[in-house]
Amino acid sequence: MSLLLALAAAPAADPGVGAELLRVCLSLAGIVALIFAAGWLGRRAQGRAQSGGRRIRCVESFAVGTRDRVLLLEADGKRLLVGAGQGGLRTLHVYEGEVPAVETPPAPPAPAFADLLGLWKRKS
């Protein structure tokens, strides 16, 4: 009976430092993975919202004053020059004929992580 009392009164064994360190590292890795997943999902959702069947798009915008802008809009295959200001919107010109095909240059490829890391190391 005294042996059982002695075992019950003994303090519980502390978890090892290695196990605690492993738990903290796994938690940190999980949080970093969640951040990357949220960024990836955000980019995918943004790409879907833009590529929808929109019939109107703003080709170009130019500020003429502090509150006045000129917008070049494309709607159903026509181009419209629209003035936007304090008084509202006003159609300035409707372009006739085919909309010219605009070739957008391909976006430059994103630099690799190793290149960015090497650049950062050279700056330090």
A tleap script that builds the chain and sets N, CA, C and O, in Angstrom:
source leaprc.protein.ff14SB
mol = sequence {
  NMET SER LEU LEU LEU ALA LEU ALA ALA ALA
  PRO ALA ALA ASP PRO GLY VAL GLY ALA GLU
  LEU LEU ARG VAL CYS LEU SER LEU ALA GLY
  ILE VAL ALA LEU ILE PHE ALA ALA GLY TRP
  LEU GLY ARG ARG ALA GLN GLY ARG ALA GLN
  SER GLY GLY ARG ARG ILE ARG CYS VAL GLU
  SER PHE ALA VAL GLY THR ARG ASP ARG VAL
  LEU LEU LEU GLU ALA ASP GLY LYS ARG LEU
  LEU VAL GLY ALA GLY GLN GLY GLY LEU ARG
  THR LEU HIE VAL TYR GLU GLY GLU VAL PRO
  ALA VAL GLU THR PRO PRO ALA PRO PRO ALA
  PRO ALA PHE ALA ASP LEU LEU GLY LEU TRP
  LYS ARG LYS CSER
}
set mol.1.N position { 0.810 -1.179 0.000 }
set mol.1.CA position { 0.000 0.000 0.000 }
set mol.1.C position { 0.860 1.253 0.000 }
set mol.1.O position { 0.542 2.228 -0.680 }
set mol.2.N position { 1.940 1.231 0.753 }
set mol.2.CA position { 2.822 2.395 0.798 }
set mol.2.C position { 3.502 2.611 -0.550 }
set mol.2.O position { 3.837 3.740 -0.908 }
set mol.3.N position { 3.706 1.526 -1.294 }
set mol.3.CA position { 4.301 1.637 -2.628 }
set mol.3.C position { 3.350 2.356 -3.572 }
set mol.3.O position { 3.793 3.186 -4.366 }
set mol.4.N position { 2.053 2.061 -3.506 }
set mol.4.CA position { 1.067 2.737 -4.341 }
set mol.4.C position { 0.967 4.213 -4.003 }
set mol.4.O position { 0.829 5.053 -4.892 }
set mol.5.N position { 1.037 4.533 -2.700 }
set mol.5.CA position { 1.006 5.939 -2.290 }
set mol.5.C position { 2.247 6.680 -2.773 }
set mol.5.O position { 2.167 7.844 -3.164 }
set mol.6.N position { 3.368 6.018 -2.745 }
set mol.6.CA position { 4.611 6.646 -3.191 }
set mol.6.C position { 4.562 6.896 -4.697 }
set mol.6.O position { 5.036 7.933 -5.161 }
set mol.7.N position { 3.992 5.958 -5.474 }
set mol.7.CA position { 3.881 6.148 -6.924 }
set mol.7.C position { 2.884 7.252 -7.262 }
set mol.7.O position { 3.104 8.021 -8.198 }
set mol.8.N position { 1.794 7.336 -6.510 }
set mol.8.CA position { 0.785 8.361 -6.775 }
set mol.8.C position { 1.311 9.742 -6.412 }
set mol.8.O position { 0.951 10.724 -7.061 }
set mol.9.N position { 2.146 9.839 -5.400 }
set mol.9.CA position { 2.669 11.125 -4.961 }
set mol.9.C position { 3.830 11.596 -5.827 }
set mol.9.O position { 4.162 12.782 -5.809 }
set mol.10.N position { 4.443 10.716 -6.570 }
set mol.10.CA position { 5.584 11.095 -7.409 }
set mol.10.C position { 5.106 12.008 -8.534 }
set mol.10.O position { 4.050 11.757 -9.116 }
set mol.11.N position { 5.858 13.065 -8.856 }
set mol.11.CA position { 5.455 13.972 -9.941 }
set mol.11.C position { 5.482 13.249 -11.287 }
set mol.11.O position { 6.278 12.337 -11.512 }
set mol.12.N position { 4.594 13.683 -12.162 }
set mol.12.CA position { 4.535 13.064 -13.491 }
set mol.12.C position { 5.810 13.396 -14.251 }
set mol.12.O position { 6.413 14.451 -14.050 }
set mol.13.N position { 6.203 12.499 -15.107 }
set mol.13.CA position { 7.432 12.697 -15.876 }
set mol.13.C position { 7.223 13.837 -16.875 }
set mol.13.O position { 6.211 13.872 -17.575 }
set mol.14.N position { 8.174 14.761 -16.941 }
set mol.14.CA position { 8.097 15.878 -17.895 }
set mol.14.C position { 8.333 15.360 -19.310 }
set mol.14.O position { 9.179 14.494 -19.537 }
set mol.15.N position { 7.561 15.911 -20.266 }
set mol.15.CA position { 7.828 15.489 -21.641 }
set mol.15.C position { 9.225 15.950 -22.049 }
set mol.15.O position { 9.711 16.987 -21.598 }
set mol.16.N position { 9.836 15.183 -22.883 }
set mol.16.CA position { 11.197 15.494 -23.290 }
set mol.16.C position { 11.252 16.801 -24.085 }
set mol.16.O position { 10.276 17.204 -24.719 }
set mol.17.N position { 12.391 17.437 -24.037 }
set mol.17.CA position { 12.590 18.689 -24.773 }
set mol.17.C position { 12.485 18.424 -26.275 }
set mol.17.O position { 11.987 19.266 -27.024 }
set mol.18.N position { 12.942 17.282 -26.702 }
set mol.18.CA position { 12.876 16.947 -28.131 }
set mol.18.C position { 11.447 16.833 -28.626 }
set mol.18.O position { 11.135 17.283 -29.729 }
set mol.19.N position { 10.580 16.242 -27.829 }
set mol.19.CA position { 9.181 16.103 -28.231 }
set mol.19.C position { 8.510 17.474 -28.313 }
set mol.19.O position { 7.725 17.734 -29.225 }
set mol.20.N position { 8.820 18.343 -27.363 }
set mol.20.CA position { 8.241 19.691 -27.369 }
set mol.20.C position { 8.749 20.489 -28.575 }
set mol.20.O position { 7.976 21.199 -29.218 }
set mol.21.N position { 10.019 20.377 -28.875 }
set mol.21.CA position { 10.597 21.064 -30.036 }
set mol.21.C position { 9.977 20.551 -31.335 }
set mol.21.O position { 9.701 21.335 -32.242 }
set mol.22.N position { 9.761 19.257 -31.425 }
set mol.22.CA position { 9.123 18.673 -32.603 }
set mol.22.C position { 7.697 19.196 -32.761 }
set mol.22.O position { 7.268 19.494 -33.875 }
set mol.23.N position { 6.964 19.308 -31.662 }
set mol.23.CA position { 5.591 19.822 -31.711 }
set mol.23.C position { 5.562 21.271 -32.193 }
set mol.23.O position { 4.712 21.637 -33.005 }
set mol.24.N position { 6.480 22.091 -31.700 }
set mol.24.CA position { 6.537 23.505 -32.099 }
set mol.24.C position { 6.903 23.623 -33.576 }
set mol.24.O position { 6.313 24.432 -34.293 }
set mol.25.N position { 7.859 22.835 -34.036 }
set mol.25.CA position { 8.278 22.890 -35.446 }
set mol.25.C position { 7.153 22.434 -36.372 }
set mol.25.O position { 6.938 23.034 -37.426 }
set mol.26.N position { 6.441 21.390 -35.993 }
set mol.26.CA position { 5.320 20.936 -36.816 }
set mol.26.C position { 4.196 21.961 -36.853 }
set mol.26.O position { 3.561 22.151 -37.891 }
set mol.27.N position { 3.950 22.617 -35.735 }
set mol.27.CA position { 2.929 23.673 -35.713 }
set mol.27.C position { 3.333 24.829 -36.621 }
set mol.27.O position { 2.502 25.348 -37.367 }
set mol.28.N position { 4.578 25.230 -36.567 }
set mol.28.CA position { 5.071 26.311 -37.419 }
set mol.28.C position { 4.983 25.936 -38.894 }
set mol.28.O position { 4.587 26.757 -39.722 }
set mol.29.N position { 5.349 24.704 -39.224 }
set mol.29.CA position { 5.256 24.243 -40.612 }
set mol.29.C position { 3.802 24.237 -41.083 }
set mol.29.O position { 3.523 24.574 -42.233 }
set mol.30.N position { 2.883 23.859 -40.208 }
set mol.30.CA position { 1.463 23.870 -40.559 }
set mol.30.C position { 0.954 25.279 -40.830 }
set mol.30.O position { 0.182 25.486 -41.766 }
set mol.31.N position { 1.370 26.241 -40.034 }
set mol.31.CA position { 0.949 27.632 -40.232 }
set mol.31.C position { 1.508 28.185 -41.530 }
set mol.31.O position { 0.789 28.858 -42.269 }
set mol.32.N position { 2.769 27.920 -41.823 }
set mol.32.CA position { 3.372 28.382 -43.081 }
set mol.32.C position { 2.663 27.743 -44.268 }
set mol.32.O position { 2.424 28.406 -45.277 }
set mol.33.N position { 2.323 26.461 -44.157 }
set mol.33.CA position { 1.595 25.792 -45.242 }
set mol.33.C position { 0.219 26.422 -45.444 }
set mol.33.O position { -0.223 26.567 -46.583 }
set mol.34.N position { -0.460 26.796 -44.374 }
set mol.34.CA position { -1.757 27.468 -44.490 }
set mol.34.C position { -1.622 28.832 -45.168 }
set mol.34.O position { -2.488 29.210 -45.956 }
set mol.35.N position { -0.565 29.568 -44.882 }
set mol.35.CA position { -0.344 30.867 -45.520 }
set mol.35.C position { -0.147 30.687 -47.019 }
set mol.35.O position { -0.743 31.417 -47.810 }
set mol.36.N position { 0.677 29.729 -47.420 }
set mol.36.CA position { 0.897 29.481 -48.844 }
set mol.36.C position { -0.386 29.009 -49.531 }
set mol.36.O position { -0.668 29.413 -50.659 }
set mol.37.N position { -1.153 28.167 -48.867 }
set mol.37.CA position { -2.414 27.691 -49.452 }
set mol.37.C position { -3.398 28.843 -49.634 }
set mol.37.O position { -4.098 28.898 -50.645 }
set mol.38.N position { -3.461 29.754 -48.681 }
set mol.38.CA position { -4.359 30.908 -48.803 }
set mol.38.C position { -3.933 31.803 -49.962 }
set mol.38.O position { -4.785 32.300 -50.698 }
set mol.39.N position { -2.644 32.014 -50.136 }
set mol.39.CA position { -2.156 32.809 -51.270 }
set mol.39.C position { -2.473 32.154 -52.601 }
set mol.39.O position { -2.880 32.828 -53.547 }
set mol.40.N position { -2.290 30.853 -52.679 }
set mol.40.CA position { -2.569 30.126 -53.927 }
set mol.40.C position { -4.055 30.184 -54.258 }
set mol.40.O position { -4.426 30.415 -55.409 }
set mol.41.N position { -4.909 29.977 -53.255 }
set mol.41.CA position { -6.349 30.037 -53.480 }
set mol.41.C position { -6.788 31.449 -53.862 }
set mol.41.O position { -7.683 31.616 -54.690 }
set mol.42.N position { -6.170 32.457 -53.270 }
set mol.42.CA position { -6.497 33.835 -53.608 }
set mol.42.C position { -6.178 34.162 -55.050 }
set mol.42.O position { -6.963 34.830 -55.723 }
set mol.43.N position { -5.022 33.694 -55.540 }
set mol.43.CA position { -4.662 33.928 -56.953 }
set mol.43.C position { -5.601 33.190 -57.883 }
set mol.43.O position { -5.972 33.716 -58.932 }
set mol.44.N position { -5.990 31.988 -57.520 }
set mol.44.CA position { -6.920 31.228 -58.376 }
set mol.44.C position { -8.284 31.904 -58.430 }
set mol.44.O position { -8.889 31.990 -59.499 }
set mol.45.N position { -8.771 32.378 -57.301 }
set mol.45.CA position { -10.075 33.040 -57.263 }
set mol.45.C position { -10.037 34.353 -58.021 }
set mol.45.O position { -11.025 34.720 -58.657 }
set mol.46.N position { -8.925 35.069 -57.971 }
set mol.46.CA position { -8.793 36.339 -58.683 }
set mol.46.C position { -8.779 36.100 -60.187 }
set mol.46.O position { -9.374 36.878 -60.933 }
set mol.47.N position { -8.126 35.061 -60.642 }
set mol.47.CA position { -8.091 34.743 -62.062 }
set mol.47.C position { -9.457 34.373 -62.600 }
set mol.47.O position { -9.784 34.714 -63.737 }
set mol.48.N position { -10.259 33.684 -61.813 }
set mol.48.CA position { -11.607 33.293 -62.247 }
set mol.48.C position { -12.535 34.494 -62.326 }
set mol.48.O position { -13.384 34.561 -63.216 }
set mol.49.N position { -12.388 35.435 -61.416 }
set mol.49.CA position { -13.274 36.603 -61.400 }
set mol.49.C position { -13.030 37.476 -62.631 }
set mol.49.O position { -13.975 38.080 -63.138 }
set mol.50.N position { -11.813 37.560 -63.118 }
set mol.50.CA position { -11.500 38.415 -64.247 }
set mol.50.C position { -11.881 37.780 -65.574 }
set mol.50.O position { -12.242 38.490 -66.513 }
set mol.51.N position { -11.809 36.478 -65.671 }
set mol.51.CA position { -12.017 35.828 -66.960 }
set mol.51.C position { -13.481 35.505 -67.227 }
set mol.51.O position { -13.788 34.825 -68.205 }
set mol.52.N position { -14.384 35.975 -66.385 }
set mol.52.CA position { -15.806 35.706 -66.585 }
set mol.52.C position { -16.295 36.329 -67.887 }
set mol.52.O position { -15.552 37.075 -68.524 }
set mol.53.N position { -17.511 36.043 -68.290 }
set mol.53.CA position { -18.053 36.524 -69.536 }
set mol.53.C position { -18.419 38.000 -69.484 }
set mol.53.O position { -19.576 38.352 -69.712 }
set mol.54.N position { -17.479 38.854 -69.194 }
set mol.54.CA position { -17.731 40.286 -69.129 }
set mol.54.C position { -17.827 40.865 -70.527 }
set mol.54.O position { -17.039 40.524 -71.408 }
set mol.55.N position { -18.792 41.736 -70.721 }
set mol.55.CA position { -18.980 42.354 -72.026 }
set mol.55.C position { -18.400 43.757 -72.070 }
set mol.55.O position { -18.235 44.317 -73.154 }
set mol.56.N position { -18.090 44.333 -70.930 }
set mol.56.CA position { -17.521 45.676 -70.862 }
set mol.56.C position { -16.185 45.590 -70.143 }
set mol.56.O position { -16.058 44.932 -69.110 }
set mol.57.N position { -15.187 46.268 -70.710 }
set mol.57.CA position { -13.902 46.334 -70.020 }
set mol.57.C position { -13.251 47.679 -70.296 }
set mol.57.O position { -13.459 48.276 -71.352 }
set mol.58.N position { -12.474 48.144 -69.354 }
set mol.58.CA position { -11.755 49.407 -69.484 }
set mol.58.C position { -10.405 49.107 -70.122 }
set mol.58.O position { -9.564 48.426 -69.535 }
set mol.59.N position { -10.209 49.628 -71.343 }
set mol.59.CA position { -8.957 49.390 -72.060 }
set mol.59.C position { -7.869 50.285 -71.507 }
set mol.59.O position { -6.745 49.841 -71.273 }
set mol.60.N position { -8.209 51.563 -71.295 }
set mol.60.CA position { -7.219 52.515 -70.808 }
set mol.60.C position { -7.919 53.641 -70.074 }
set mol.60.O position { -9.084 53.939 -70.334 }
set mol.61.N position { -7.200 54.263 -69.156 }
set mol.61.CA position { -7.733 55.375 -68.378 }
set mol.61.C position { -6.659 56.443 -68.288 }
set mol.61.O position { -5.475 56.136 -68.148 }
set mol.62.N position { -7.086 57.721 -68.372 }
set mol.62.CA position { -6.129 58.828 -68.335 }
set mol.62.C position { -6.718 59.949 -67.495 }
set mol.62.O position { -7.845 60.378 -67.743 }
set mol.63.N position { -5.973 60.431 -66.500 }
set mol.63.CA position { -6.430 61.524 -65.650 }
set mol.63.C position { -6.190 62.844 -66.367 }
set mol.63.O position { -5.063 63.151 -66.755 }
set mol.64.N position { -7.258 63.631 -66.544 }
set mol.64.CA position { -7.156 64.918 -67.220 }
set mol.64.C position { -7.043 66.037 -66.189 }
set mol.64.O position { -6.438 67.072 -66.465 }
set mol.65.N position { -7.607 65.843 -65.030 }
set mol.65.CA position { -7.552 66.808 -63.937 }
set mol.65.C position { -7.560 66.066 -62.624 }
set mol.65.O position { -7.350 64.854 -62.579 }
set mol.66.N position { -7.803 66.803 -61.552 }
set mol.66.CA position { -7.788 66.155 -60.242 }
set mol.66.C position { -8.972 65.213 -60.065 }
set mol.66.O position { -8.865 64.190 -59.389 }
set mol.67.N position { -10.121 65.569 -60.687 }
set mol.67.CA position { -11.304 64.715 -60.543 }
set mol.67.C position { -11.859 64.250 -61.888 }
set mol.67.O position { -12.870 63.548 -61.927 }
set mol.68.N position { -11.225 64.625 -62.968 }
set mol.68.CA position { -11.722 64.285 -64.298 }
set mol.68.C position { -10.822 63.254 -64.959 }
set mol.68.O position { -9.596 63.319 -64.869 }
set mol.69.N position { -11.466 62.300 -65.625 }
set mol.69.CA position { -10.730 61.230 -66.309 }
set mol.69.C position { -11.338 60.997 -67.682 }
set mol.69.O position { -12.512 61.282 -67.920 }
set mol.70.N position { -10.520 60.477 -68.571 }
set mol.70.CA position { -10.986 60.017 -69.875 }
set mol.70.C position { -10.777 58.515 -69.899 }
set mol.70.O position { -9.682 58.034 -69.608 }
set mol.71.N position { -11.823 57.766 -70.246 }
set mol.71.CA position { -11.764 56.305 -70.247 }
set mol.71.C position { -11.984 55.806 -71.659 }
set mol.71.O position { -12.847 56.313 -72.376 }
set mol.72.N position { -11.211 54.819 -72.056 }
set mol.72.CA position { -11.437 54.117 -73.313 }
set mol.72.C position { -12.034 52.771 -72.941 }
set mol.72.O position { -11.361 51.918 -72.363 }
set mol.73.N position { -13.314 52.590 -73.282 }
set mol.73.CA position { -14.030 51.374 -72.920 }
set mol.73.C position { -14.289 50.530 -74.151 }
set mol.73.O position { -14.451 51.048 -75.255 }
set mol.74.N position { -14.326 49.219 -73.946 }
set mol.74.CA position { -14.695 48.299 -75.014 }
set mol.74.C position { -15.959 47.580 -74.561 }
set mol.74.O position { -15.998 46.954 -73.501 }
set mol.75.N position { -17.012 47.690 -75.411 }
set mol.75.CA position { -18.286 47.076 -75.062 }
set mol.75.C position { -18.881 46.444 -76.307 }
set mol.75.O position { -19.143 47.142 -77.287 }
set mol.76.N position { -19.096 45.151 -76.287 }
set mol.76.CA position { -19.700 44.412 -77.397 }
set mol.76.C position { -18.998 44.677 -78.728 }
set mol.76.O position { -19.659 44.839 -79.754 }
set mol.77.N position { -17.687 44.721 -78.719 }
set mol.77.CA position { -16.921 44.881 -79.946 }
set mol.77.C position { -16.759 46.319 -80.405 }
set mol.77.O position { -16.136 46.546 -81.442 }
set mol.78.N position { -17.279 47.287 -79.698 }
set mol.78.CA position { -17.114 48.695 -80.036 }
set mol.78.C position { -16.263 49.358 -78.973 }
set mol.78.O position { -16.229 48.933 -77.818 }
set mol.79.N position { -15.578 50.409 -79.390 }
set mol.79.CA position { -14.790 51.191 -78.447 }
set mol.79.C position { -15.443 52.540 -78.249 }
set mol.79.O position { -15.861 53.193 -79.206 }
set mol.80.N position { -15.527 52.954 -76.983 }
set mol.80.CA position { -16.144 54.227 -76.628 }
set mol.80.C position { -15.147 55.062 -75.843 }
set mol.80.O position { -14.445 54.550 -74.971 }
set mol.81.N position { -15.088 56.350 -76.156 }
set mol.81.CA position { -14.289 57.284 -75.384 }
set mol.81.C position { -15.262 58.011 -74.462 }
set mol.81.O position { -16.179 58.686 -74.930 }
set mol.82.N position { -15.064 57.875 -73.167 }
set mol.82.CA position { -16.002 58.393 -72.178 }
set mol.82.C position { -15.270 59.342 -71.243 }
set mol.82.O position { -14.165 59.052 -70.787 }
set mol.83.N position { -15.900 60.483 -70.961 }
set mol.83.CA position { -15.374 61.416 -69.987 }
set mol.83.C position { -16.072 61.209 -68.663 }
set mol.83.O position { -17.299 61.123 -68.618 }
set mol.84.N position { -15.318 61.128 -67.589 }
set mol.84.CA position { -15.887 60.942 -66.251 }
set mol.84.C position { -15.416 62.085 -65.375 }
set mol.84.O position { -14.220 62.356 -65.270 }
set mol.85.N position { -16.379 62.754 -64.743 }
set mol.85.CA position { -16.047 63.887 -63.881 }
set mol.85.C position { -17.105 64.085 -62.833 }
set mol.85.O position { -17.886 63.180 -62.539 }
set mol.86.N position { -17.129 65.287 -62.263 }
set mol.86.CA position { -18.087 65.587 -61.208 }
set mol.86.C position { -19.515 65.550 -61.734 }
set mol.86.O position { -20.433 65.179 -61.003 }
set mol.87.N position { -19.711 65.927 -62.982 }
set mol.87.CA position { -21.042 65.955 -63.551 }
set mol.87.C position { -21.551 64.598 -63.983 }
set mol.87.O position { -22.695 64.494 -64.426 }
set mol.88.N position { -20.758 63.568 -63.872 }
set mol.88.CA position { -21.158 62.218 -64.273 }
set mol.88.C position { -20.339 61.733 -65.455 }
set mol.88.O position { -19.193 62.142 -65.636 }
set mol.89.N position { -20.934 60.857 -66.260 }
set mol.89.CA position { -20.270 60.282 -67.433 }
set mol.89.C position { -20.845 60.900 -68.695 }
set mol.89.O position { -22.036 61.205 -68.764 }
set mol.90.N position { -19.988 61.082 -69.693 }
set mol.90.CA position { -20.442 61.624 -70.970 }
set mol.90.C position { -19.666 60.918 -72.082 }
set mol.90.O position { -18.439 60.830 -72.038 }
set mol.91.N position { -20.401 60.414 -73.081 }
set mol.91.CA position { -19.763 59.763 -74.224 }
set mol.91.C position { -19.151 60.840 -75.102 }
set mol.91.O position { -19.846 61.749 -75.558 }
set mol.92.N position { -17.846 60.736 -75.339 }
set mol.92.CA position { -17.155 61.720 -76.150 }
set mol.92.C position { -17.053 61.280 -77.609 }
set mol.92.O position { -17.173 62.098 -78.521 }
set mol.93.N position { -16.829 59.978 -77.823 }
set mol.93.CA position { -16.676 59.482 -79.189 }
set mol.93.C position { -16.950 57.980 -79.208 }
set mol.93.O position { -16.613 57.262 -78.267 }
set mol.94.N position { -17.571 57.516 -80.301 }
set mol.94.CA position { -17.771 56.082 -80.524 }
set mol.94.C position { -16.949 55.718 -81.751 }
set mol.94.O position { -17.199 56.239 -82.838 }
set mol.95.N position { -15.984 54.843 -81.594 }
set mol.95.CA position { -15.132 54.423 -82.705 }
set mol.95.C position { -15.868 53.404 -83.552 }
set mol.95.O position { -16.442 52.452 -83.024 }
set mol.96.N position { -15.855 53.595 -84.853 }
set mol.96.CA position { -16.500 52.686 -85.794 }
set mol.96.C position { -15.479 51.671 -86.294 }
set mol.96.O position { -14.273 51.891 -86.181 }
set mol.97.N position { -15.956 50.573 -86.839 }
set mol.97.CA position { -15.081 49.560 -87.419 }
set mol.97.C position { -14.665 48.512 -86.404 }
set mol.97.O position { -15.152 48.468 -85.275 }
set mol.98.N position { -13.750 47.674 -86.850 }
set mol.98.CA position { -13.261 46.576 -86.020 }
set mol.98.C position { -12.359 47.100 -84.913 }
set mol.98.O position { -11.641 48.086 -85.077 }
set mol.99.N position { -12.420 46.417 -83.795 }
set mol.99.CA position { -11.516 46.721 -82.696 }
set mol.99.C position { -10.155 46.144 -83.046 }
set mol.99.O position { -10.050 44.951 -83.332 }
set mol.100.N position { -9.100 46.974 -83.031 }
set mol.100.CA position { -7.784 46.445 -83.387 }
set mol.100.C position { -7.325 45.397 -82.377 }
set mol.100.O position { -7.515 45.533 -81.169 }
set mol.101.N position { -6.724 44.366 -82.912 }
set mol.101.CA position { -6.199 43.303 -82.045 }
set mol.101.C position { -4.939 43.814 -81.375 }
set mol.101.O position { -3.980 44.202 -82.042 }
set mol.102.N position { -4.949 43.811 -80.066 }
set mol.102.CA position { -3.813 44.293 -79.303 }
set mol.102.C position { -3.037 43.096 -78.801 }
set mol.102.O position { -3.566 42.238 -78.094 }
set mol.103.N position { -1.785 43.058 -79.177 }
set mol.103.CA position { -0.932 41.970 -78.696 }
set mol.103.C position { -0.290 42.412 -77.402 }
set mol.103.O position { 0.437 43.404 -77.360 }
set mol.104.N position { -0.562 41.677 -76.362 }
set mol.104.CA position { 0.071 41.974 -75.088 }
set mol.104.C position { 1.340 41.151 -74.986 }
set mol.104.O position { 1.324 39.940 -75.206 }
set mol.105.N position { 2.433 41.805 -74.656 }
set mol.105.CA position { 3.675 41.038 -74.530 }
set mol.105.C position { 3.567 40.069 -73.362 }
set mol.105.O position { 2.929 40.380 -72.356 }
set mol.106.N position { 4.179 38.909 -73.484 }
set mol.106.CA position { 4.092 37.943 -72.382 }
set mol.106.C position { 4.776 38.500 -71.140 }
set mol.106.O position { 5.785 39.200 -71.230 }
set mol.107.N position { 4.220 38.185 -70.006 }
set mol.107.CA position { 4.779 38.641 -68.738 }
set mol.107.C position { 6.125 37.970 -68.516 }
set mol.107.O position { 6.291 36.788 -68.817 }
set mol.108.N position { 7.081 38.718 -67.992 }
set mol.108.CA position { 8.390 38.096 -67.732 }
set mol.108.C position { 8.237 37.020 -66.667 }
set mol.108.O position { 7.455 37.175 -65.729 }
set mol.109.N position { 8.976 35.941 -66.809 }
set mol.109.CA position { 8.855 34.862 -65.821 }
set mol.109.C position { 9.334 35.344 -64.445 }
set mol.109.O position { 10.261 36.146 -64.338 }
set mol.110.N position { 8.698 34.848 -63.434 }
set mol.110.CA position { 9.077 35.210 -62.072 }
set mol.110.C position { 10.439 34.594 -61.757 }
set mol.110.O position { 10.703 33.447 -62.119 }
set mol.111.N position { 11.298 35.352 -61.086 }
set mol.111.CA position { 12.612 34.798 -60.755 }
set mol.111.C position { 12.482 33.645 -59.765 }
set mol.111.O position { 11.577 33.613 -58.931 }
set mol.112.N position { 13.386 32.728 -59.881 }
set mol.112.CA position { 13.383 31.569 -58.987 }
set mol.112.C position { 13.757 32.012 -57.573 }
set mol.112.O position { 14.433 33.024 -57.385 }
set mol.113.N position { 13.318 31.256 -56.605 }
set mol.113.CA position { 13.603 31.579 -55.209 }
set mol.113.C position { 15.097 31.593 -54.942 }
set mol.113.O position { 15.586 32.421 -54.174 }
set mol.114.N position { 15.822 30.679 -55.572 }
set mol.114.CA position { 17.271 30.625 -55.361 }
set mol.114.C position { 17.937 31.900 -55.869 }
set mol.114.O position { 18.884 32.385 -55.250 }
set mol.115.N position { 17.456 32.456 -56.990 }
set mol.115.CA position { 18.010 33.702 -57.522 }
set mol.115.C position { 17.740 34.862 -56.569 }
set mol.115.O position { 18.617 35.690 -56.321 }
set mol.116.N position { 16.520 34.917 -56.038 }
set mol.116.CA position { 16.186 35.976 -55.085 }
set mol.116.C position { 17.023 35.873 -53.819 }
set mol.116.O position { 17.472 36.880 -53.272 }
set mol.117.N position { 17.224 34.648 -53.363 }
set mol.117.CA position { 18.027 34.444 -52.164 }
set mol.117.C position { 19.478 34.860 -52.414 }
set mol.117.O position { 20.104 35.484 -51.557 }
set mol.118.N position { 20.007 34.515 -53.583 }
set mol.118.CA position { 21.386 34.907 -53.918 }
set mol.118.C position { 21.516 36.419 -54.017 }
set mol.118.O position { 22.520 36.979 -53.577 }
set mol.119.N position { 20.518 37.094 -54.587 }
set mol.119.CA position { 20.537 38.543 -54.688 }
set mol.119.C position { 20.496 39.164 -53.311 }
set mol.119.O position { 21.201 40.136 -53.040 }
set mol.120.N position { 19.670 38.606 -52.437 }
set mol.120.CA position { 19.561 39.122 -51.076 }
set mol.120.C position { 20.888 38.937 -50.310 }
set mol.120.O position { 21.297 39.810 -49.544 }
set mol.121.N position { 21.542 37.800 -50.526 }
set mol.121.CA position { 22.811 37.537 -49.833 }
set mol.121.C position { 23.891 38.511 -50.305 }
set mol.121.O position { 24.722 38.950 -49.511 }
set mol.122.N position { 23.878 38.854 -51.619 }
set mol.122.CA position { 24.893 39.779 -52.135 }
set mol.122.C position { 24.691 41.173 -51.578 }
set mol.122.O position { 25.667 41.898 -51.386 }
set mol.123.N position { 23.444 41.576 -51.311 }
set mol.123.CA position { 23.176 42.905 -50.770 }
set mol.123.C position { 23.617 43.020 -49.319 }
set mol.123.O position { 23.979 44.108 -48.873 }
set mol.124.N position { 23.593 41.927 -48.578 }
set mol.124.CA position { 23.920 41.977 -47.150 }
set mol.124.C position { 25.386 42.167 -46.923 }
set mol.124.O position { 25.831 42.230 -45.777 }
savepdb mol mol.pdb
quit
